[in-house]
Amino acid sequence: PRTRKSLAMKRDTVAKLRQLSHQLREQKLYAQLFSFARQEGVSLYMVGGAVRDLLFFQHLPTDVDLAVPERALEFAQSFARRIRGVYVLLDAAERTARVVYQKRITFDFTQFRAPTIEADLKERDFTINAMALPLDDLMTGASLRLIDPYGGEQDLEAGIIRMVASHSIRSDPLRMVRAYRFAAQFGFTVAETTEEEIGRCLPLLARVSAERVHDELLKLLGTPRATSTLRQMERIGLLYQLFPELEAVGDSSLPEYVWTELQGLEQILHHPAARCGELADRIQGYLSASPHRLPLLKLGLLLARSHLPEKKEPKAMAAWWEEVGERLRFSRADIRFVHHLLAHHPSLAPLLSSRPPERTRILYRLFKEAGDAVFGLFLWEMGRVSSRGSDQAWQHTFGVVQQSWQQLDTQIIPLLKRPRLLTGNDLQQVFALKPGPRFREILQEAEEAEVRGEIQSKAEALHWVRRRFGLAFSEEAW
């Protein structure tokens, strides 16, 4: 049976390669690359993720990794000039450079790290990324062959993330996080031997630059399977290497409700149409407005629900996050977004339990303080309620969120973008008031009245202030 399966896989691979070869020959850019490589006497091998995606997804990648036996940087520079592309030196020590063509496709050229392509592949991370296709074979179609010395195709078929060699993890400890990122991305399983080696190498993660960890973490959190993958990472201790403070939560693992709520949020974020009806388009628009918004919502919820003993207060949690965000090299905008989520998430309970007139005031003040993070808080709450399975609670929460989202989009946000009906100068000139703490109180309440539709002009605003605060017009204004 194993032999029959192997033969079937080989026939299937040959068929895929024939189809790929036909597609490549029709691509002008690949034809230019092949022609230029022959002219320069350089052998090129398509490797890594490009080969993996060709076999797994069966489409031409837009990011292509190419291994070059020698003179990789010089070849990349010359090729960039030939196609009028952009040359970018990625790593002089590793002899790696990138050629970008019309912002549509990138070629990464890397010089062999060993004398042969087979030995070079041994230095890669996982078997599914340790396969190669000779560009000569693909462009001529004469002898289609997949160079796969470590069983990458078989692991790809079986859905397994397996390290290429015993030293793979130790040579680059970031591969511990990459293993689970690939597992989450493709729905694969990390091989038992690889997971055991990761467990032995956990302390080595401290050697990896924060920027590299940051990038892998965001990619992982951005997948629809992040929750189940993070649980696996927690089980072997990798999650605590990323966030050591989380170990203070419990004796052995995070509470079950943390994972239940995170799973509920993940369903809302990745499949909004399933439960959110007309709100689905607004959710999609909100998530697409920032490339990191979706993964940051998951990360923020994980931290918020973990309830670190010494940081239970929202403001303390938000301050702690600032330290974590800076350590992991998050941008100031990303740090500020999660800060608002952590600092203001308790404010949602009063909003949900309030009636419409009071709800408008709470919503207005919440948006003034938290900005567009308030929509993220809506998504947190919908995920939490959805995970508990109560239809009645869901209907109430969804109804309030839908109305609040609509009110923010159509009423509160447009109002805050236009000039105020009432200003501090008005208070000075019309009521002869001197600047002070009372200014802010009066202006805020007047703005809230405008949101509720009680005042619509400056004259109405001035009379409203006179009645509300018992003020008299100055003689000059009168």
C-alpha positions as CSV (number, residue, x, y, z in Angstrom):
1,P,0.0,0.0,0.0
2,R,2.8,2.4,0.8
3,T,4.4,1.8,-2.6
4,R,1.1,2.3,-4.4
5,K,0.6,5.6,-2.5
6,S,4.1,6.7,-3.4
7,L,3.6,5.9,-7.1
8,A,0.3,7.8,-7.1
9,M,2.0,10.8,-5.5
10,K,4.7,10.8,-8.1
11,R,2.2,10.6,-11.0
12,D,0.3,13.5,-9.4
13,T,3.4,15.5,-8.9
14,V,4.5,15.0,-12.6
15,A,1.1,16.2,-13.7
16,K,1.3,19.3,-11.5
17,L,4.8,20.0,-12.8
18,R,3.7,19.7,-16.4
19,Q,0.9,22.1,-15.9
20,L,3.2,24.5,-14.1
21,S,5.8,24.2,-16.8
22,H,3.2,25.2,-19.4
23,Q,2.1,28.2,-17.3
24,L,5.7,29.4,-16.8
25,R,6.5,29.2,-20.5
26,E,3.6,31.6,-21.1
27,Q,4.9,34.1,-18.6
28,K,7.1,36.7,-20.3
29,L,9.0,37.6,-17.1
30,Y,9.9,34.0,-16.4
31,A,11.0,33.6,-20.0
32,Q,13.3,36.7,-19.5
33,L,14.7,35.2,-16.4
34,F,15.4,31.8,-18.0
35,S,17.0,33.4,-21.1
36,F,19.1,35.7,-19.0
37,A,20.3,32.9,-16.7
38,R,21.4,30.8,-19.8
39,Q,23.1,33.8,-21.2
40,E,25.1,34.3,-17.9
41,G,25.7,30.6,-17.5
42,V,23.9,30.4,-14.2
43,S,21.8,27.5,-12.9
44,L,18.7,28.6,-11.0
45,Y,16.6,26.5,-8.7
46,M,13.1,27.5,-7.5
47,V,13.1,26.6,-3.8
48,G,11.3,27.0,-0.5
49,G,7.8,28.5,-0.2
50,A,7.5,28.9,-3.9
51,V,7.8,25.2,-4.5
52,R,5.6,24.4,-1.5
53,D,2.8,26.7,-2.7
54,L,3.1,25.4,-6.3
55,L,2.5,21.9,-5.1
56,F,0.0,22.7,-2.4
57,F,-2.1,25.5,-4.0
58,Q,-1.2,24.8,-7.6
59,H,-0.8,28.4,-8.7
60,L,2.1,30.6,-9.6
61,P,3.5,32.5,-6.6
62,T,4.2,36.2,-6.7
63,D,7.1,35.9,-4.3
64,V,9.7,33.5,-5.7
65,D,12.7,32.1,-3.9
66,L,15.6,31.1,-6.1
67,A,18.8,29.4,-5.1
68,V,22.0,30.2,-7.1
69,P,25.2,28.2,-6.9
70,E,27.4,31.3,-7.1
71,R,27.5,35.0,-7.8
72,A,23.9,35.5,-6.5
73,L,24.2,39.2,-5.8
74,E,25.9,40.0,-9.1
75,F,23.3,38.0,-11.0
76,A,20.4,39.7,-9.2
77,Q,21.8,43.2,-9.9
78,S,22.3,42.4,-13.6
79,F,18.8,40.9,-13.9
80,A,17.2,43.9,-12.2
81,R,18.9,46.1,-14.8
82,R,17.7,43.9,-17.6
83,I,14.0,44.0,-16.7
84,R,14.2,47.5,-15.3
85,G,13.3,46.3,-11.8
86,V,14.4,47.4,-8.4
87,Y,17.4,45.7,-6.7
88,V,17.3,45.4,-2.9
89,L,20.2,43.9,-0.9
90,L,18.7,41.9,1.8
91,D,21.7,40.3,3.5
92,A,25.3,40.7,2.3
93,A,26.6,38.0,4.6
94,E,24.1,35.5,3.5
95,R,24.5,36.6,-0.1
96,T,20.7,37.3,-0.5
97,A,19.1,40.0,-2.7
98,R,15.6,40.8,-4.0
99,V,14.5,42.0,-7.4
100,V,11.0,43.7,-7.5
101,Y,9.2,44.0,-10.8
102,Q,6.5,46.7,-11.1
103,K,5.5,46.1,-7.5
104,R,3.8,42.9,-8.7
105,I,6.3,40.1,-8.3
106,T,9.5,39.6,-6.3
107,F,12.4,37.3,-6.9
108,D,14.7,36.6,-3.9
109,F,18.1,35.2,-5.0
110,T,20.2,33.4,-2.4
111,Q,23.6,31.8,-2.9
112,F,24.0,28.2,-2.0
113,R,25.1,27.6,1.6
114,A,26.6,24.3,0.7
115,P,28.4,22.8,-2.4
116,T,25.2,21.1,-3.8
117,I,21.5,21.9,-4.0
118,E,20.8,18.8,-1.9
119,A,23.2,20.0,0.8
120,D,21.8,23.5,0.6
121,L,18.3,22.3,1.2
122,K,19.4,20.5,4.4
123,E,20.1,24.0,5.9
124,R,16.4,25.0,5.5
125,D,13.9,24.9,8.3
126,F,11.2,22.3,7.5
127,T,10.9,19.5,4.9
128,I,7.9,21.2,3.2
129,N,10.3,24.1,2.5
130,A,13.2,21.9,1.5
131,M,12.3,21.1,-2.1
132,A,13.7,22.5,-5.3
133,L,12.7,22.7,-9.0
134,P,15.5,23.4,-11.6
135,L,14.3,26.3,-13.7
136,D,15.9,24.7,-16.8
137,D,13.6,21.7,-16.4
138,L,10.5,23.9,-15.9
139,M,11.1,26.2,-18.8
140,T,12.0,23.5,-21.3
141,G,9.6,20.8,-20.1
142,A,12.2,18.2,-21.1
143,S,12.9,16.5,-17.8
144,L,10.6,17.5,-15.0
145,R,11.9,16.5,-11.7
146,L,11.3,17.5,-8.1
147,I,14.4,17.6,-5.9
148,D,13.1,16.3,-2.6
149,P,15.8,14.6,-0.5
150,Y,14.1,15.0,2.8
151,G,10.5,13.9,2.1
152,G,8.9,17.3,1.8
153,E,6.3,16.2,-0.7
154,Q,5.2,13.4,1.6
155,D,4.9,15.7,4.6
156,L,3.0,18.2,2.5
157,E,0.5,15.5,1.5
158,A,0.2,14.4,5.1
159,G,0.0,17.9,6.5
160,I,3.0,17.6,8.8
161,I,5.6,20.3,9.8
162,R,8.9,18.4,10.3
163,M,12.3,19.9,10.8
164,V,14.8,19.0,8.1
165,A,17.7,18.0,10.4
166,S,18.4,17.6,14.1
167,H,20.1,21.0,14.1
168,S,17.4,22.9,12.3
169,I,15.8,24.5,15.4
170,R,19.1,25.2,17.2
171,S,20.6,26.9,14.1
172,D,17.7,29.4,14.1
173,P,15.5,29.4,17.2
174,L,12.9,31.6,15.5
175,R,11.9,28.3,13.7
176,M,10.1,27.3,16.9
177,V,7.5,30.0,16.3
178,R,7.6,29.5,12.5
179,A,6.7,25.8,13.0
180,Y,3.4,26.8,14.6
181,R,2.8,29.7,12.3
182,F,3.0,27.3,9.3
183,A,0.8,24.8,11.2
184,A,-1.8,27.6,11.8
185,Q,-1.5,28.9,8.2
186,F,-2.0,25.5,6.5
187,G,-3.9,23.6,9.1
188,F,-1.0,21.2,9.5
189,T,0.4,19.4,12.6
190,V,3.8,19.8,14.1
191,A,5.6,16.4,14.0
192,E,6.2,14.9,17.4
193,T,10.0,14.8,17.1
194,T,10.0,18.4,16.0
195,E,7.8,19.4,18.9
196,E,10.1,17.5,21.4
197,E,13.1,19.4,20.0
198,I,11.3,22.7,20.3
199,G,10.6,21.9,24.0
200,R,14.3,21.3,24.5
201,C,15.2,24.6,22.8
202,L,12.8,27.0,24.4
203,P,15.3,29.1,26.2
204,L,17.1,29.8,22.9
205,L,14.2,32.0,21.7
206,A,15.7,34.8,23.8
207,R,18.5,35.0,21.3
208,V,16.2,36.0,18.4
209,S,15.7,39.6,17.6
210,A,12.4,41.1,18.7
211,E,11.6,42.3,15.1
212,R,11.7,38.8,13.8
213,V,9.5,37.4,16.6
214,H,7.1,40.3,16.1
215,D,6.6,39.5,12.4
216,E,6.0,35.7,13.0
217,L,3.6,36.4,15.8
218,L,1.5,38.7,13.7
219,K,1.4,36.2,10.9
220,L,0.3,33.4,13.3
221,L,-2.4,35.6,14.9
222,G,-3.7,36.6,11.5
223,T,-4.7,33.0,10.6
224,P,-8.2,31.5,11.3
225,R,-6.6,28.8,13.4
226,A,-4.6,31.0,15.8
227,T,-6.6,29.9,18.9
228,S,-6.0,26.2,18.6
229,T,-2.3,26.8,17.7
230,L,-1.7,29.1,20.6
231,R,-3.1,26.3,22.9
232,Q,-0.5,24.0,21.5
233,M,2.2,26.5,22.0
234,E,1.0,26.9,25.6
235,R,1.1,23.2,26.2
236,I,4.8,22.9,25.4
237,G,5.7,26.2,27.0
238,L,6.4,28.3,23.9
239,L,3.6,30.8,24.6
240,Y,5.3,31.6,28.0
241,Q,8.6,32.2,26.3
242,L,6.8,34.9,24.2
243,F,4.9,36.3,27.2
244,P,6.6,35.2,30.5
245,E,4.1,37.1,32.6
246,L,1.3,34.8,31.6
247,E,2.9,32.0,33.7
248,A,1.6,33.9,36.8
249,V,-2.0,33.2,35.8
250,G,-2.3,29.6,36.9
251,D,-0.4,26.5,38.1
252,S,-0.2,24.9,34.6
253,S,-2.4,26.5,32.0
254,L,-4.6,29.5,31.2
255,P,-8.3,29.2,32.2
256,E,-10.5,27.4,29.8
257,Y,-12.7,30.5,29.3
258,V,-9.7,32.4,27.8
259,W,-9.6,29.9,24.9
260,T,-13.4,29.7,24.6
261,E,-13.7,33.5,24.2
262,L,-10.7,33.7,21.9
263,Q,-12.3,31.1,19.7
264,G,-15.6,33.0,19.7
265,L,-13.8,36.2,18.6
266,E,-11.9,34.3,15.9
267,Q,-15.2,33.1,14.4
268,I,-16.6,36.6,14.3
269,L,-13.4,38.0,12.8
270,H,-12.9,35.4,10.1
271,H,-16.6,34.5,9.3
272,P,-18.6,37.7,10.2
273,A,-21.4,36.8,7.7
274,A,-22.2,33.6,9.6
275,R,-23.8,35.5,12.5
276,C,-23.6,39.2,11.9
277,G,-25.9,39.8,9.0
278,E,-25.8,43.4,7.7
279,L,-23.0,44.2,10.1
280,A,-20.6,41.8,8.3
281,D,-19.6,44.4,5.7
282,R,-18.8,47.0,8.4
283,I,-16.8,44.5,10.3
284,Q,-14.8,43.6,7.1
285,G,-14.2,47.3,6.4
286,Y,-13.1,47.9,9.9
287,L,-10.6,45.0,9.9
288,S,-9.2,45.9,6.4
289,A,-8.6,49.6,7.4
290,S,-5.3,48.5,9.2
291,P,-3.2,45.5,8.3
292,H,-2.6,44.5,11.9
293,R,-6.0,45.2,13.4
294,L,-7.3,41.6,13.2
295,P,-4.2,39.9,14.9
296,L,-4.0,42.7,17.5
297,L,-7.7,42.1,18.5
298,K,-6.8,38.5,19.2
299,L,-3.6,39.4,21.1
300,G,-5.4,42.0,23.1
301,L,-8.2,39.7,24.1
302,L,-5.7,37.0,25.2
303,L,-4.0,39.4,27.5
304,A,-7.2,41.0,28.8
305,R,-8.8,37.7,29.7
306,S,-5.7,36.3,31.3
307,H,-6.2,38.5,34.3
308,L,-2.6,38.7,35.5
309,P,-2.8,38.8,39.3
310,E,-0.7,41.9,39.8
311,K,-2.3,43.7,36.8
312,K,-6.0,43.2,37.2
313,E,-6.9,46.8,36.9
314,P,-7.4,47.8,33.3
315,K,-5.0,50.8,33.5
316,A,-2.3,48.5,35.0
317,M,-2.9,46.0,32.2
318,A,-2.6,48.7,29.6
319,A,0.6,50.0,31.1
320,W,2.0,46.5,31.2
321,W,1.1,46.1,27.5
322,E,3.1,49.2,26.6
323,E,6.2,47.5,28.0
324,V,5.4,44.3,26.1
325,G,4.6,46.1,22.9
326,E,7.9,48.0,23.0
327,R,9.8,44.9,23.8
328,L,8.3,43.1,20.7
329,R,8.9,46.2,18.5
330,F,5.2,47.0,17.8
331,S,4.6,50.4,16.2
332,R,3.3,53.2,18.3
333,A,0.0,53.0,16.5
334,D,-0.4,49.3,17.3
335,I,0.6,49.8,20.9
336,R,-1.9,52.6,21.3
337,F,-4.7,50.5,19.7
338,V,-4.2,47.6,22.1
339,H,-3.7,50.1,25.0
340,H,-7.2,51.5,24.4
341,L,-8.7,48.0,24.2
342,L,-7.2,47.0,27.6
343,A,-7.9,50.3,29.3
344,H,-11.5,50.7,28.2
345,H,-13.0,47.2,27.9
346,P,-14.8,47.5,31.3
347,S,-16.7,50.5,29.9
348,L,-18.7,48.2,27.6
349,A,-20.8,46.7,30.4
350,P,-22.6,50.0,31.2
351,L,-23.2,50.6,27.5
352,L,-24.9,47.2,27.0
353,S,-27.1,47.6,30.1
354,S,-28.2,51.3,29.4
355,R,-31.3,52.6,27.6
356,P,-31.0,54.7,24.4
357,P,-30.8,58.2,25.9
358,E,-28.1,57.3,28.4
359,R,-26.5,54.9,25.9
360,T,-25.8,57.9,23.5
361,R,-23.9,59.7,26.3
362,I,-21.8,56.6,27.2
363,L,-21.1,55.8,23.5
364,Y,-20.0,59.4,22.8
365,R,-17.6,59.5,25.8
366,L,-16.3,56.1,25.0
367,F,-15.4,57.0,21.4
368,K,-13.9,60.3,22.6
369,E,-11.5,58.3,24.9
370,A,-10.9,55.1,22.9
371,G,-11.3,56.2,19.3
372,D,-11.9,53.5,16.8
373,A,-10.8,50.9,19.3
374,V,-14.4,51.0,20.5
375,F,-15.4,48.9,17.4
376,G,-12.8,46.4,18.5
377,L,-14.5,46.3,21.9
378,F,-17.8,45.6,20.2
379,L,-16.1,42.6,18.4
380,W,-14.7,41.3,21.7
381,E,-18.1,41.4,23.3
382,M,-19.8,39.7,20.4
383,G,-17.2,37.0,20.5
384,R,-17.6,36.5,24.2
385,V,-21.4,36.2,24.1
386,S,-21.3,34.0,21.0
387,S,-18.9,31.6,22.7
388,R,-21.4,31.1,25.6
389,G,-24.2,29.8,23.3
390,S,-27.1,31.8,24.7
391,D,-29.4,33.0,21.9
392,Q,-31.1,35.5,24.1
393,A,-27.9,37.1,25.2
394,W,-26.6,37.1,21.6
395,Q,-29.7,38.8,20.3
396,H,-29.5,41.6,23.0
397,T,-25.7,42.1,22.5
398,F,-25.9,42.1,18.8
399,G,-28.8,44.5,18.8
400,V,-27.0,47.0,21.0
401,V,-23.8,46.7,19.0
402,Q,-25.6,47.1,15.7
403,Q,-27.4,50.2,16.8
404,S,-24.3,51.7,18.4
405,W,-22.1,51.0,15.3
406,Q,-24.8,52.7,13.2
407,Q,-25.0,55.7,15.5
408,L,-21.2,56.1,15.5
409,D,-20.9,55.8,11.8
410,T,-23.8,58.1,10.8
411,Q,-24.1,60.5,13.7
412,I,-21.3,60.8,16.3
413,I,-18.2,60.5,14.1
414,P,-19.5,62.9,11.4
415,L,-20.4,65.4,14.2
416,L,-17.0,65.2,15.8
417,K,-15.4,65.9,12.4
418,R,-17.2,69.2,11.8
419,P,-16.7,72.5,13.6
420,R,-18.4,72.6,17.1
421,L,-21.5,74.7,17.5
422,L,-20.1,76.1,20.7
423,T,-16.5,77.1,21.5
424,G,-14.6,78.4,24.5
425,N,-14.6,81.9,22.9
426,D,-18.4,81.8,22.9
427,L,-18.4,81.1,26.6
428,Q,-16.1,84.0,27.3
429,Q,-17.9,86.5,25.0
430,V,-21.5,85.6,25.6
431,F,-21.4,84.6,29.3
432,A,-18.3,86.5,30.4
433,L,-16.9,83.2,31.8
434,K,-13.2,82.9,32.5
435,P,-11.3,79.8,31.2
436,G,-11.2,77.0,33.8
437,P,-12.3,73.4,34.6
438,R,-16.0,74.4,34.1
439,F,-15.3,75.2,30.5
440,R,-14.7,71.5,29.7
441,E,-17.8,70.4,31.5
442,I,-20.0,72.9,29.7
443,L,-18.6,72.2,26.2
444,Q,-18.8,68.4,26.7
445,E,-22.4,68.5,27.8
446,A,-23.3,70.8,24.9
447,E,-21.6,68.5,22.5
448,E,-23.5,65.5,24.0
449,A,-26.8,67.5,23.6
450,E,-25.9,68.1,19.9
451,V,-25.3,64.3,19.5
452,R,-28.8,63.7,21.0
453,G,-30.2,66.2,18.5
454,E,-31.4,68.6,21.2
455,I,-29.5,71.6,19.6
456,Q,-28.8,72.2,16.0
457,S,-27.4,75.8,15.8
458,K,-25.2,78.1,17.7
459,A,-28.2,80.2,18.9
460,E,-29.9,77.0,20.2
461,A,-26.6,75.9,21.9
462,L,-26.2,79.3,23.7
463,H,-29.8,79.2,25.0
464,W,-29.4,75.5,26.0
465,V,-26.3,76.4,28.1
466,R,-28.1,79.4,29.7
467,R,-30.9,77.1,30.8
468,R,-28.8,74.1,31.7
469,F,-26.2,75.9,33.8
470,G,-28.3,78.9,35.0
471,L,-26.0,81.4,33.3
472,A,-26.9,85.0,32.2
473,F,-25.8,86.6,28.9
474,S,-23.2,89.3,29.3
475,E,-24.4,92.9,28.7
476,E,-22.3,93.1,25.5
477,A,-23.7,89.9,24.1
478,W,-27.2,90.9,25.1
